[in-house]
């Protein structure tokens, strides 16, 4: 069995989530409804929001699309711009890109070299040439692991009277996620109004997720017909999925503090080992304010895709970036957003640890790394990085 170091892409399914409350699905209608609403209450308790604010979705991508498109479609007259930091997940980038074709102007916000969103630049973008229609930001970058100053971003959006969506998909299970605390008790249609999570990142089944939508927010639905979930997402709801998401959230939150200490120790061991084995290896992202299980490294002169393939042959699963962009042979847009050049952006690995990762796994990766790196650099010398044509594989 291969060693798995791609927890940022998806976490292995929890046994409790696999079987949690599944028998209740076959009960009479009223009992099924009770399971659904109890699950919504449990989800809300973990996310620190009201149960009515939890909209169950098929995962992070749908949640992000519902938030960004729904907020833009329901925007006040004269507010058209979207504030979009560089280096966001492609769920946000592509949704906003589509909205641009519908006439939405975009106000980009640059990242610094550690991947942090500048709060002052964010604040300026919210209100230059009038208030924006919507703003979005990652709580923690899904590739390089940098954690953002969420309270500052939320306060800036509230001050500018701009609805804010937070993408907490990669942060869930790693950071304390609190909708009410980040919202800071603001009442109205602006400030933090929406927050996205995905079940499979925390050990719930793929195809589960949620969007927290403030009861005060004006948001148009993507799908019509039936009027379920405050009319924000019509369609028969996945009761088994809701129950599995609830139990996975509860377990990930109950173990979070101990697990983050353990992952931080493993991450330090891995980072130290990589630096000792490979001269010039560099940890990207913020060295302190980062997800504990994220080790995103630049390996000089080695193409990331080649390293991924060679390590896979050694039964070790890593990544070069977001798994949502699988099959795309392009330099990391996140690394480019840090101000790095294309050579660096093509020579990175994302190694993400999770609850199944062990010290033995780390040692196995370090043992396999020197040979993989030697072969990758030899291949790069035979075919220099500059000779690789950009585009899709």
N, C-alpha and C positions, 0 to 999 in steps of 0.2 A: 504494500500500500504506500502511495506517495506521501511525502511530508507536505503539509498545506500551509503556505505562507501568503495567502491572498484573502485574508479575512475582511479587508476593506471592500472587496468585491462582493462576497457573500459569506456568512457564517454557517457552519454545519447545523443542520436541523436539531433542535433540542428534542429529546424523547418526550418531555412533558408537553411540548407544543404539538408533537405528532399525534398524541392521543388525548389531549386536553379537552374534556367536555364533548367529545365526538358523539357519544351515545345520545346526548340531548337533542341532536339534530333530528332524531326519529320520533320525538315526542309530539304530543298534540300542539296545535298552533300557538296556544297561549304560552305553553312551556317553552317553545322555541323562541318566542318573542322575549321571554324573561331572560333566557340565556344571552340573547343578543344585547339587551339593554344592560344586563349585569356586566357583560364584557366591555361595553362602552364606558360604564362607570369606572371599571378597573383601569382602563386605558387612560381615562381622564385624570384619575388619581395620580398616576405616574407622571403624566405630563403637566400637572398642576393647572388644569383648565376645567370648565364646566362640561358635564357629559353632553349637553346639547351642542357644544362647540366641536365635538369629534365627528368628522366626516370620514367614514371608512372608504378606502380606495383600494386599487390593485397594487399600490406600491408608490415609491418615491417619484417616478417619472410622471404618473398620472396626477399625484398630489401637486407637484410643481406646476404642471400645465394648467390644472384647475385654478391654482392660486394666481398665476401671472396673467393668464388669458381672462379669467373671470374678473379679476380686479381691473384690468384694462378696459374690458367691455363695459363695466359698470362705472367707469370714471366720470367725474364731474365735467361739465362742459368747460373747454379751455385748458384742461390738464391732460396732455397727451404723452409726455416724455416718460421713458423708463430708465431708471438709474440701475446700471449693471456693472458691477466690479469686474475687472479682468480676472481670468482664471477660474470662473465659476464652472460648475458641472454642466455637461452638455445638455442635460434636461432643461436647464435655464437658458443656456446660450441658444439652443435650437428653437425653444419656444419664443424667445424674444426675437430671434432672427425671423421667424414666421410673422410675428406681430409687426416687424418692420415692413414687411410686404403689404401690410394692411394700413400703413401710414404712421406707425409709431416711431417717433424719433428716440434715439438712444443716447443717454449721457454716460459714457464710460468712466470708471474710476480705477486708477492705476493701483497696482500692488507695489510694495517695496521689495527689496531683494530677499526678504525673509517670507514674503507671501502675505503680509498683513495689509488689510485695507486701511488707508489713512482716514481716520475719523473726520478730520477737517476737510479733506477733499470730498469725502462722502457728503458732508453737511452742505458744502457749496453746490455739489451736483443736484441735491434735492430741491434747491430753490432758485438756481440761476435761470433767468428768463421766465420766472414764474414757477409755482410748485409743480413737481412731477406728478404723474398719474399713479405710479407705483414704483417701489424700490425693492430690490432683492439682495440677499447676501447669504453665503455659506456660513454656518456656525463654525465649522472646521473644514479646511480644504481636503477634499477627498483623495487627492494625489500626494501632496507633500505634508499633510497633517497639521498645518499651521492653524491655531485656534484664534478666532477673531475676538475683538473687544465688543461683544454683543450688546452689553448695556449702553455703551457709547453710541453704537449705531441705532439702537432702538430709541434712545433719547433724541438723537438728531432727527429721526423721522417724525417723532411726535411733535417736536418743536416746529418742524417745517410743514406739519399737517399733511404728511404724505403716507399712504398705507404701505407698510413694510411686510414682506414675506421673508421668513428665515428658512433656509434649507438645512435641517438638522439630521438628515439621513445618515451622514457619516459620523456625527457626534453622538448619536443615541447609544447608550450603553457605555460610553467613554467619559462623558461629561454630565454634570447635573443639568438636565433640560427642564426648565420651568417657564411655561408660557405666561403665567400670572406675574412672576417676578420680573421677567424681561419686559413685559408689558407695563410694568410699574403702575398698575391700577389706572392707566389712562382710559377715559371713557369717551367714545366717539368713533368715527370711521377712519381715523388716522393713527399713525404710530404702528406698533406691531399688531397686525391683524390676522396673520396666517403663519403656520409652521408645519413643515412637511417631515414625515418619518416613513421608514420602510421596514417591513417585518423581517425580511431575509437577512438583513445586516446584524440582527440580534438573535438569530436562531429560530425565528418563526418561519412558516412556509413561504416560499416565493409566491408572489401574487397577493400578499397582504400588506397593508399600509394604512396611513391615515393623514388627513389634513386637518389641523386645528384651525377653525375659522371663528374669529370673534363674533359673538352674537350681535355686535354693533356694525360689523363690516357689510359693505355693499359689494356683492360678488355675483356675477352671472354664471350659470351652470354651463358645463361642456355638453352634457347629455340631458335631454328632456324625455318625460314620459313616466308617470307614476308619482312624482313629487316626493320620493323618499328623501330622508336626511335634510330636512328643511328646504327641499326642492333643489339643493345644491348638487346632488348626485342621484339621479333617478335610476331605478333598477333594483331587482331582488338582491338583498344583502347576503353576504357570505357569513352565515352564523358560525360555522366551524372555523373559518378563517379569523373571525373576530375573537373567538375564544382562544385560539392559538396565539394570536397577537397579544392578547391581554396577559396570558401566562408568561410569554417570553419577555414582555416588558417588565413584568413584576420581578422575574428572576434576574434579568440583567441589571435592574436597578438595585436589588437587594445585595448582589455580589459585586457591584461596580467598584466601590472603594478598594476592597481587598484585591480585586482583579487588576485594577489599574496599577497598584503598587507592584504586583507580580509582573505585569507586562512591562512596566518601566525598567525593572531589573533585567528582564530578558532583552529588552531593546538596547539597553546600555551595553550588555554583554555582546550583543550582535554588532553594534556600531563599533565598539572597540576592536573586536576581532577583524572586521572588514578593513579598518584603517591599518591594522598591523600587517595584514596580508597583501593589501593593494596600496602602493604608494600613490598619493594624490587623490585617493577616494574621498569624497566630500559629501557630508550630510546636507541635504537641501531642506529648506523650510526653516521655521523658527527653532533655534536649538533648545529653547525652554518652554515656550507656549505652544506645545504641539501635542497631538494624540500620543498616548503612551505606547501604543502598539505599532506606530508608524515609523519605519526606517526607509526613507527615500534617499537613495544615494546616486551620485554621479560617479561613474567608473570610467576614467579617462581612456579614450581610444577604443572602447568596446561598445558595439551597437547593442542597445538594450534588447531588441528582438532576438539577436543571436544569443545573448546571455540567457534569456528566457528559455529558448529552445534547448540549449546545452544543459541547463539545470533541470529542465523537464526530463531529459534523458537520464539524469541521475535521480529521478523520482522526487524532485523537489519543485513545488508549484509556487512561482512568484508572478509578478506582473510588471509591466512597464508603465501602467497608468490605469485609467478607469476601464473596468471590464465592459462598461456600456459602449465603449468605442472599439470593441473587439474586431479585429480584421482590418483596422485602419493603420497603415504604415506611415504615420505622420509624426513629426516631432511633437513632444508634449506642449500643448498650448499653455499649460500652467507654468512650465519651466521658462518658456519664452516670455510669459508675463512677468517673470522675475527679473527680466533684463538680460537673460543669458542667451547665447547664440544657438544656432540650430545644431551645431556639433554637440553641445552639452545636452540639448533637449532630446537628442537621439541616443544619448549614452547614459540613460538612467534606469534604475530598477526601483519599483515600489515593493517593499517587503513588509507585509502587514500581519502582525501576530494577533491571536485571539485566544479564546478560552480553551481551545484544544492544543495550543502551542506549549512545548516543553523545552527545558534546557537541552535535552538530547536532540530535539529538532534543530535548535540553534547550532549545536556542535556539528550536526550532520551537514547543514548548509555551509558552515565555515570550512569543513573538510572538503566539500565539493567545489568550493569557490575558486581556489587557485588554478586548477586545471581548466575549468570553464572559462576563466578570465584569460588564461594564456591562449586558448584556442580562439576565443572571440577577438582578441587583439591581433592574432595572426591573420584571421579572416579579414579584419578591417584593413590591415596593411595591404593585403592582396586586392581589396576593393575599398578604397578610401571612402570615408563618410561623405565627402563632398561629391562622390560619384553616384550616390544613392538619389534617385529622382524622387521628389516629393509626390504624394498622391496616394491613391488607395491601392492596397495589395489585392 
